[in-house]
Amino acid sequence: MRFALPISVLAALLALATACSDKPSNAECKKLLEHTIELEFRESGSVPADLDKQIATIAATANSEFMEQCLGELPRTRVLCGIEAKNKAAQQKCDGE
């Protein structure tokens, strides 16, 4: 016996999946924060030898406020675009998406 869902049920599930995936995850927001900090260092021309440590320190300071804004206000597509951006100019273009 074959099980088939009505088209309306499939459409509702698809809409729900799309709505649920519109918000970024904690991990995605954290990655965006760390990537943004790294881009700031690289574009300033002063990349410290302990870059990872510096990123972690700055991210810890900005974490609460940034995460609240990222999780509450930013669409996932914008966060993913920012993570993939190779420089600050490309990140800023993500704002238009």
C-alpha positions in Angstrom: 0.0 0.0 0.0 1.4 3.4 -1.0 1.1 6.4 1.3 0.5 9.7 -0.3 0.2 13.1 1.3 -2.2 15.6 -0.1 -0.6 18.5 -2.0 -1.9 21.0 0.6 -0.1 19.0 3.4 3.2 18.9 1.4 2.9 22.7 0.7 2.3 23.4 4.4 5.4 21.3 5.3 7.5 23.0 2.7 6.4 26.4 4.0 7.1 25.4 7.6 10.6 24.2 6.7 11.3 27.4 4.8 10.1 29.5 7.7 12.1 27.6 10.2 15.3 27.8 8.2 15.0 31.6 7.8 16.6 32.2 11.2 20.4 31.6 11.7 21.7 29.1 14.2 23.8 30.0 17.2 26.8 28.5 15.4 26.2 30.5 12.3 25.9 33.8 14.2 29.1 33.0 16.1 30.9 32.2 12.9 29.7 35.5 11.4 31.0 37.4 14.4 34.4 35.8 14.3 34.7 36.2 10.5 33.8 39.8 10.8 36.5 40.4 13.4 39.0 38.6 11.3 38.2 40.7 8.3 38.6 43.8 10.3 42.1 42.7 11.4 43.1 41.7 7.8 41.9 44.8 6.2 43.5 47.1 8.8 46.9 45.5 7.8 47.8 44.6 11.4 47.2 40.9 11.8 48.6 39.8 15.2 50.6 36.6 15.5 47.9 35.3 17.9 45.0 36.1 15.6 42.8 33.3 16.8 43.2 34.3 20.4 42.5 38.0 19.6 39.4 37.0 17.7 38.2 34.9 20.7 38.8 37.7 23.1 37.0 40.3 21.1 34.1 37.9 20.2 33.7 37.2 23.9 33.3 40.9 24.6 30.8 41.5 21.8 29.1 38.1 22.0 25.9 38.9 24.0 24.8 42.0 22.1 25.8 40.6 18.7 24.2 37.2 19.2 20.9 38.8 20.4 20.8 41.0 17.3 21.9 38.2 14.9 19.5 35.6 16.2 16.6 38.0 16.6 16.8 40.3 13.6 19.0 38.9 10.8 17.7 36.5 8.1 19.8 33.4 7.7 20.6 34.2 4.1 22.3 37.4 5.2 24.3 35.7 7.9 25.5 33.0 5.4 26.4 35.7 2.9 28.4 37.5 5.5 30.3 34.3 6.5 31.2 33.6 2.9 32.3 37.2 2.2 36.0 37.6 1.3 36.2 41.2 2.5 34.2 44.0 4.3 32.9 45.4 1.0 31.4 42.0 0.1 29.9 41.7 3.6 28.3 45.1 3.2 26.7 43.9 0.0 25.0 41.2 2.0 22.9 43.9 3.7 21.0 44.4 0.5 20.0 40.8 0.3 
